[in-house]
Amino acid sequence: MNPLQATYTLNDGVKIPTVGFGTWQIPDGDVAYDAVSFALEAGYRHIDTAYVYGNEKSVGRAIRDFGLPRGEVFVTSKLPAEVKTAGDVRRYADETLSNLGLDHLDLYLIHAPWPWAEAGQRHWDSENTAVWQEMIRAQQDGLSRSIGVSNFDAHDLQNLLDTTSVVPAVDQIKYYIGFTEPIIRQAAKAAGILIEAYSPLATGGILNQPDLIAMAKRYNASVPQLAIRFCLQNGVLPLPKATSQAHVVANTKLDFTISDADMATLNAAPDADPTRHNKTQG
């Protein structure tokens, strides 16, 4: 089956397409509108955005104008990382829905466990617990079918598991060949949380690696196609992004299987840029 048509079943029973179209760093206006339109035309049925991306209005307009029934497009957005007070959750959720022009989301995520300006400086356990409780209420009230988190490490996930009754459906993290966050993945797997991969192409950082180029050629594939397929074969949901129609379409050509030996090589690959970390706004 085409991965764009396949689904994972989240821990709350909701089905989510196994490949999503990411819109991080795609500017609002015609660029975002056209990119999402290209994605929907190419067969994507899972679109990922966020309040802080600043492109929700164009993303939503493209989805509405394309004209698919609402139930056929899975839409994700994110609560700003700076929101660490429960009383602000509903206001931002309502604004996101207004921006998108939709009556509900399919997945709503806490964008990060800390405000971006204080990324990694300390844990925000009590604040995340309070915000998560309000996310649960938003789900119960129908604002989003599923709820989850982004950029949460194993400690942050365990904090929610220890203090709340609803397990996050997903944890969206930076993930690509050479940067696979095994500790977070193990914690998520133990709790039944799906890992989503933003920046599965390392924001272009892996595209010129000779070993990956050579391996991709053996499958008559491009490095982006290899990288997206790598995520899928590890049970991770990739969120590739592109703005040109040619690249959007090329990223859907995933009808090949990486061999076990090559997967082992890719899973052992070192990070092409060891200075990278997971505290970015994907």
C-alpha positions, 0 to 999 in steps of 0.5 A: 500500500502507498504509505500516504494511504496507510495509517497508524492507529494511535493509542486513543484509537484514532487513525493517522496517515503514516506520512504527513506534510510538514510546513515548518519554515514555510512562509505564510501567503502564496508559498504556504498555500501553494505548498499545501495545495501541491501536497494534497494534489500529490496524495497527502492527507495529513498536514502539520502546522503550528501557531508559531509557524505563522502560516495557519491561515494559508494552510487552512485556506488551502485545505478548504479550497481543495474541497476534500470532505473534512474527515479525509484530511488529518490536520495537526497544529500546536500550542505555543511552547510559551504557553505554560498556564492552563488558562491560556490553552483554550484561547490559543486553541480557539485562535488556531481553529479560527486561523485554520477555518476549521471546527476541530483539529485531528491532533493538537500538540504542546509544542515544547516542554519549555518556552523556546527562550529557556529551552533545556534550562530546567524542567517545567513539570508542574506547568506541563501537567497543568497545561496537559490537563487543559489539553485533555479538557479541550479534547473532551470538548471536541476541539481536537480528536487526539492530543500529544506533545512535541520535543518532550524528552523521556523525563518530560514524558514520564512527568505526564505519565506520572501525573495525568490519566491520558497518555499523549498520542504522539511525541513529535521530535527531530529525527533523521538518519544519524539522529534517532533519539533512542532514549526518547523512542524507548520511553515512547514505545513503552508508553504506546506513544507514536514518534513523529519525525520533523526534519526527517531530511535534517533540514537538508543536512543529509542530502549531500552525504556520499554514502547516502547518495550511493545507497539511494542509487541502489534503490533507484531513489533519491536521498530524501526518499531514502530518508523518509522510507528509513523513518517508516521502516523504523515505525516512525511517522515522517513529516517531510516538507517542500515548497516546489511541486516537483519536490512535493511529488518526489517525496511521495515515491516510496514504493521500495523497501530498504534491506535489513542490512542497509537499515542496520547501517543507517541506524548506526550512522553518526550525526552528520552535524554533532552540534545539532540538538533537539531544541528547535522549533519544528 
